[in-house]
Amino acid sequence: MHQLIGTGIYPLNQAARLVGESSRYVRRWLRGYSWKYKDGRSRSGPLWHTQFEREQLPGGMVIGFRDLLELRLVAEFVRHGVHLKVIRATIEAAERHFGQSYPLSNRQFLTDGKRIFLQAVEQATGTQKLIDVVGRQFVFSEVIRPSLYAGIEYDDGEAKRWYPVKRSKAIVLDPEIQFGAPMLSEAGIPTDAIFDAWKAEGEDKGRVARLYDVTPAMVSAAVTFEQRLAA
């Protein structure tokens, strides 16, 4: 049985909302998918082996904190038009380069990622026109690279927690606390509990703040975060 404490537990639907992607696509990326040619069926495997892949946990497939961070980077690639074949080749090349799993969220990827990414482009798509390669370099350097560590806090090179709201530390996901559920970082209270209380109390932020002994600003941060996830 996988060690649950300190790993984080995220059902696929929740993980998809946290990274801002469709549950259908997340399921395809992490479970693989099949398609049918005229001469028979073919199958594409998952992009990587998840932390709970071999576990039988209730409620369907779940992933861990390291999976979630890797998924976040995959979603970022996809949003900026990088083909899934290139993403797969990037992950495989980076795993070989670093000799470990979850290479996209590895701090070393900041240094070596561009070279690995361009190697993966060549591996997955063959020789590219110069303009196409330059375009892909731009995607990595100007779009992907700045987002690699946004909000991720490291300790001894290992990702320990994630602050998912840009330029804010009000909300944190820490696999050591509450199985990695989003929570108010200063109060340690899950954001969904604050959100549910806000709805139950007629959207009175002041009353919720008094009930939980937090500030109205903390309530606002939790409510805004949960509303964004639900959108």
Steps between C-alpha positions, in 0.01 A plus 500: 500500500634843402581736785204740505629752755709764329402385151185702434182349359311656210209343310535561128212748484654711777846478343358619168337801666821587686704511180221663298448219252219274378447181703467310173845607382660437840355150501643434153843630600519292819315185395586483132244456224413285200392583149389294204671481163346321202743213549447472876523680835799682639579630847705780653617444857497755785757780495653363822435249778315679778570471872184295568489312172524158663276582797135404535356806672126567540333758278687443176843610380694747712843656456762635740658841554796433270256386232301819544804722447603303192143520369509878550799525266344269240186717500720807448667341198164402351350846553779645290458264209770239565397166350453210739765299312754772577393511866536123529843511335604787732402301810679188377815693404503685833454177697802354322701818553427532873462129577181559697124531466303828494768685301293805399466617861866421571692821577778391263253520214527880523863473386483215251135513397535701179759264354296195604185655355661570161644148489150371565360712217746340261436151636122532480455694178819455297698780338323834539514814292713764671204730560308217669789420733543867586130517576525203731803653671291808564220291648742338742709806591225759525199297609588163651826580679367790712213283623716203603546610858224757540357440846697180567709496818801268508707355781828323419396492136168326568163666444334530842194723448317700235341844526253486208393866492735726307700744711326386819574262785151512647416148372734201518500130409732311734501118476603481865177669615139391435621263224598800288155665489500872413494700823557841648874501553493706820204324664530141371127490415390337172366753252196286421396511869518879495310512172223270628466710816482818291209359300327370814534838674336695220832607349585698813882507498520678834295233675707219346817680608376509859390135491843381385707767676653624175497836326237603241786523249576130558134415444503700178813318382343158568169593336668645190721193468209254527289702257785491249527122535127461443491729196 
